[in-house]
Amino acid sequence: MRNKSKKKKFEILEHIKIEDMVAEGKCLARHDNMVIFVAGVAPGDVVDLRITRKKKSFLEAEPVAFHELSELRVQPFCEHFGTCGGCKWQHIGYDTQLHFKQKQVKDNLERIGKVPLPAFDPILGSANTRYYRNKLEYTFSNTSWLTKEQIQSGQEFDRDALGFHIPGRFDKILDIKHCYLQPDPSNAIRLEVRDYAKKHDLPFFDIVKQEGYMRNLIIRTANTGEVMVIVQVYEDRPEEMEALMQHLAATFPEITSLQYVVNSKGNETFHDLEVVCYKGLPYIHEDMEGIKFRVGPKSFYQTNADQAYELYKKTRELANLTGNELVYDLYTGAGTIANFVAHQAREVIGIEYVPSAIEDAKINSQINNITNTTFYAGDMKDILSDELIERHGRPDVVITDPPRAGMHEDVVKKLLQVHPNRIVYVSCNPATQARDVEWLSEKYDVTRVQPVDMFPQTHHVENIVLLTAR
């Protein structure tokens, strides 16, 4: 019985037409009244599919042969496309990507939100569709991922790699030759660190055995031209680190913040560890309309800075501030939105769960001489209390930019209770945004919907909804 089930699971369906692009970047097809979700294809493709997962209401499959290629396809520009876990939409044109992102927002708000909706504003595309990120994180591994072609060649390959995790494999890293996500000098720095480590026999990390030296590399590039590099190692070896730092400082004088961290934990997170600044300042700056945002090694900042500026301008526009409003900025992070809108508001109250982010938010106000912001750290559902509202007053406008999980139900209830005139809801997950909008529809109408593309070549989409009190 088990063998029969397994055989059915991996059966091949021939000449299946891919119909549509749906959630999480997958495509949809149908066979015998059953929905099939497929990755790595485009609407209009005619393919043979291997069933990889079978559920009562749907199937999952992978393409094994292509009979017709969609007119929506373009030639991917990266040699790592299809193996690397990033930029999964390189095979469809950017205008098509924007179309499906807007459709994803609309589908979620209609299907999950179930509320009356205005005509949507056209999605705001990103001016840069390559080299748009300001932060990349690379991982060292002594067991690099080999492609099928490499394995079948029978050759021996150098297994030391510096690159990205293969999707679904915590232990395999794809060695990246050129990445189109981050501008110069990102690629040059990564390749130099990798080659230096190999030349000087610095062992690349083995995540399974938890041994080795070179562990992780973070590169941050800012729109001010400042560059931060953080090298993460597994063991404290002062002589090797000194030599590596000296080499990077000499080779890349444009690095304005050169740092390292010794991390002997079982994972790469270093928020609880000391980061040593070897050269320059322990931070860099991003700039928005002359407002400087300080970004440290542990700081969060939107990874597409240019498009974040467009997102924040739209957020400010929808907030419709005149200078007299009390604004609450929920999930404020490092206070980017709070400080960005402060000049157009009477006062801004920012609330965030992560204490270090709130310290960044306060610093960002101080270095820009912004005096009408107040920040609180703690769980949103606890901080956004009757006592806080009594102290500062009922907000005229609430800006909320929660994580992917959306807002806690208690936070939604509090918003319904205090009933601000406008809620500007910024979201990186239209599905949870739609759920929260339905909850808020008890007292609010959706009056504007503005999708924004922050991550070209991927299925991810941000969306801004303006909710107006009835």
Disulfide bonds with the S-S distance in Angstrom:
none
